[in-house]
Amino acid sequence: MQRAIEIMHDRQRAMSSTLLAMRTIARRSLKAGTPPDFTQLRRLLHYVERFPQRLHQPAEEKHLFQAVLRRDAGAERAVKRAKRDHATCLGYLDRLRTALAYWEKGDPMAGPQVAVLADDYARFCRLHARIEARDVLSVALKVLPEQDWRAIEQAYGAIDDRLARSRSRTDCAAALRAMGDR
C-alpha cells in the first residue's frame, strides 16, 4: 500500500514540477525578450503527454478507482469527479500544446499564453491531487485489502517514469534528455 501511494505522490510532484518548469522558462524568456529553449519546452510537454496523461491516469482509473468502487459503491461520486478532472487535464494539455506550437512559429501572443496555461494547469493538478487524496485515496485506505494494493502497486510500478523517480536536478535533466531522444 505505502509504495503505491508513494508512486502516486511522486508522479503528482513530477507533473506539477514539469508544468512549473514550463511556466518558468516561458516567463524568463518573455522577461528577457529572447526566444525560450523550445527543445526543453517540448520535452517537458512530451513528459506531461506521455506519463501523467497516457499512462498514469489510465492506470489509476483502471486499478485504483475500480478497486475502490468494487469495495465501496458510495465512492462513485468521488471517482466520477476524479475522472472528470482527468478529462479536464486533456483540455489543458491541448491548449498548452497549441499555444507552444504557435509560439514556436513566431506568434508573440502565444508566449504569455504558455506561461499562463502552464501555471493554471499546475494549479489545477495540485487541487486535483488534494481532492483525490481527500475523496478517493482516503476511502481506498479504509476499504482496500492488501491484495488490491499489491495489484495497484504492480500496475503503477510497471510504468517506467524516470522523472517521477528523480531526486535531483541532474536526475531530472537526464530523464528529460532520455525522453527527448526517443
LINCORCOR-V684429 format. One record per backbone hydrogen bond with DSSP energy under -0.5 kcal/mol. CO is the residue of the C=O (numbers start at 1). NH is the residue of the N-H. Records with the same first field share a line. If there is no record, write none. Layout:
CO=NH, NH
This chain:
1=5
2=6
3=7
4=8
5=9
6=10
7=11
8=12
9=13
10=14
11=15
12=16
13=17
14=18
15=19
16=20
17=21
18=22
19=23
20=24
21=25
22=26
23=27
24=28
25=29
26=30
27=31
28=32
29=33, 34
36=38
37=41
38=42
39=43
40=44
41=45
42=46
43=47
44=48
45=49
46=50
47=51, 52
48=53
49=54
50=55
51=55, 56
52=57
55=59
56=60
57=61
58=62
59=63, 64
60=64, 65
61=66
63=67
64=68
65=69
66=70
67=71
68=72
72=75
73=76
75=79
76=80
77=81
78=82
79=83
80=84
81=85
82=86
83=87
84=88
85=89
86=90
87=91
88=92
89=93
90=94
91=95
92=96
93=97
94=98
95=99
96=100
97=101
98=102
99=103
100=104
101=105
102=107
103=106
106=108
107=110, 111
108=112
109=113
110=114
111=115
112=116
113=117
114=118
115=119
116=120
117=121
118=122
119=123
120=124
121=125
122=126
123=127
124=128
125=129
126=130
127=131
128=132
129=133
130=134
131=135
132=136, 137
133=138
136=140
137=141
138=142
139=142, 143
140=144
145=148, 149
146=150
147=151
148=152
149=153
150=154
151=155
152=156
153=157
154=158
156=159
158=160
159=161
160=162
161=165
162=166
163=166
168=172
169=173
170=174
171=175
172=176
173=177
174=178
175=179
176=180
177=181
179=182
